[in-house]
């Protein structure tokens, strides 16, 4: 009898951006980050968002993913371990017309959400991380040890 050929399992590819069936690369430890946006249709053209990833080399956030021409109410993207900044913008500066937003990681773990009392804003920024998290603020400790001063002054 002939031996059956063992075929490798195909690596899943990500479906279209924003799809509810987003598949991440588990070998790269990617996880789904979900951004839920709730706003009225009349302000939809004024809403945009982007996700920046912290770059350790330059110590700045760099573009990772951004909204397209039409912003869906639920966005799902795969993110590898790291530190991220989410920027939500409203070009009319009405706080999404009184709408709201929330960011989730690992399914339903809330990482940030809008403040319902804060309605007049044009841009909001939120930082989250998982796995190896980078410090996004200057170090409070000196880079070299302090030198002790002598306890007595030299005599003249």
N, C-alpha and C positions, 0 to 999 in steps of 0.2 A: 504494500500500500504506500502511496506517495505521502510524504510529510507535508502537512498544511503549512503555508507560509504565514509567519507571524507578522502582522502589519503593525507599525507603531501607531499609537493613539495620536490623532492630530491635535495640535495645540489649538485651543479655542481662540478665535479672533474676536475682538470687541465688536459688538453690534453698533449701529449708528449712535452717535453721541446723544446722551439723554435717554436712551432706551431703558426700559424697566428691566431688561435682561442683561445688564452689563456684566461681563465676565472678565475678571482680573487675572493677571499672571501670578499664580500662586508660587512659582519658583522664585520670583522676584519679591515675594512677600507683599505684593500689592493688596490694598484693601479699598473698598468702595467708600468714597466720600460723597454724601448726598446733600444737596442744597435745595431746600424747599422754599419757594417764593409764592407769596399770596398777595395779589394786587388786582385792581380792577382793570378791565380791558382798555379803558380810556387812557391809562398811563403806561401801557405795555411798551410803546415805542421809546419811552424815556428811561427804561430800566436796562442796566447791563451789569455784568459781573466778570471777575477774573480771579484765577487762583495763581498765586506766585509761590515758587519754591525757594527756600533759603539756600543760597550758594555759599558754602563755607569758605571757599577761596577768596571771593570778593567781599564776603560778609554783608551781602545785600540780597534782597529778594529779586528773583528773575522770573520772567513769564513762564507759566507752566500750561495753563489752559484758560481760554476766554470764551465768553458768550458769542454766538453768531448773530446773524441779522434778526432772528426771532428768538426771544428768550422764552423757553418752556417753563412751566410752573415747577417742575421737578427736574433737577440736573443730577446726573450720576457720573462720576469720573473715578478712574483707578489711580491711586496714589501709592508710590512706594514709601517705605519708612522715611521719615524726615520731618522738617518743619515747614509749615505753609502759612501763607497770608491770603485771606479771602477779602476781596474788595467788591463791595456792592455799591453801584452808583445809580443816582436818579438825577437826570439832567435838569429836571424842573425844580429840584431841591424841595420837594414836598414829602419826603420820606415815603416814597412809593405810593403817594396818594392816600396815606393812612394804612397801607398794607403792612405785611409782616414777613419775616424770613427766619429760617433756622438751619443750622448746619449739623449733620450727623456723620458719625464714623462707625464702622462695624455694624451697620444696620440701624439700630435705634439709639446709639449712645450720643446724646446731645453734647455738642462741643461749643456751640454758641447760639444765641437767638436775639431777635430784635427786642428793644424796649418799647412796649406799647405806648408809653408816655412821651417818647421822643419822636416827634412827627415832622419836624422841619429840618431835614438833613439832605445833603446832596451826595455824600459818600460816607460809607462805614467800612472800617477795617477790623478784621478779627484774625488772630493767630492761633493755630492749633498744631499739634505734633503727635506722632506716635513712633514707637521704636526708638531710634537714636535721635534725640532732640537737640537742636543747636541752640546756643544762647544767642538771642537776638538783641541783647543789650551789652554795653561795654562792661568788662569785668570790673568788679569793685575791689579786687585784690591787686596789689602791685605785681608787676611782671618779674621783679627781682627782689630778693629779701632786703629788708631794711638793715642799714648798718647801725650798730649800737654806738651811741656817743660815749666817750670816756666818762667815768663817774666822778673823776676829779680833774680840775683844770691844771695844766702844767704850771710850775712856779717860775717866776721871772727872776 
